[in-house]
């Protein structure tokens, strides 16, 4: 189990919601798809590192700052003698390496992940030094997608290809030395220094009135939701869940999109659409939130 688990960023969650509820531009859609694909690759790598049997501490998705410079680490593993950290890429298709540059066929240049890796490695080394830790750092780029090929790749580059991932992790499993309190202190300090929300996230402008209202299915994102008794049923995929669960999920999405919006019965009634009883919504809000104010001026927090 990871010492620090990975969660979807607020930027990804907001873009996912907006992609369902409004018309994003082509660039905004591409940004969302890239973030989603990147997260899927990182999450898949997590499923592999969590199977490690050696003594280690796994910290996923760290956002750190060193000398006013923010840097990200997709995955970091603390072992008895070394720190391993990884830039995980979920690229798919045919690429080739030429003069320290990477191109996607036919001739589209992408940013070489080694540049980002080197920058993060340098900043991490400085941060560890400031914290009083001098463990060696081993940094690698992991290409996790089995449909990825990089032609003409120099053998001396810190790349781990899809066909090498399992062998690489098996080598880590051979580490026999135990961790001590120093390693745990380092892990705790890095988790403490982690920045929750990136200051660089880019989101399209949107407001409440332009978004499509209604509950969406947690399985297939469909708006085809009907209420039958205590259950919400998706008419597309057949998924069922309690009305209360569905309302709380919709409320969570609303608060993500509009964190400063006061939660009222009328607002949730308008946002959910398919729940026709305000009394039912009010009862669920009173069960899960604290009511502030009275009558038409009341809200929940």
Buried (B, 14 or more C-beta within 10 A) or exposed (E): EBBBEBEEBBBBBBBBBBBBBBEBEEEBBEBBEEBBBBBEBBBBBBEBBEEBEBBBBBBBBBBBBBEEEEBBBBBBBBBBEBBBBBBBBBBBEBBBBEEEEBBBEEEEEEEBBBEBBBEBBBBBBEBBEEEEBEBEBBBBBBBBBEEBBBEEBEEEBBBBBBEEBEEBBEEBEEBEEEBEEEBEEBBEBBEEBBEEEEEEEEEBEBEEEEBEBBBBBEEEBBBBBEBEEEEBBBEBEEBBBEBBBBBBBBBEBBEEBBEEEEBBBEBBBEBBBBBEEEEBBBEBBEEEBEEEEEEEEBBBE
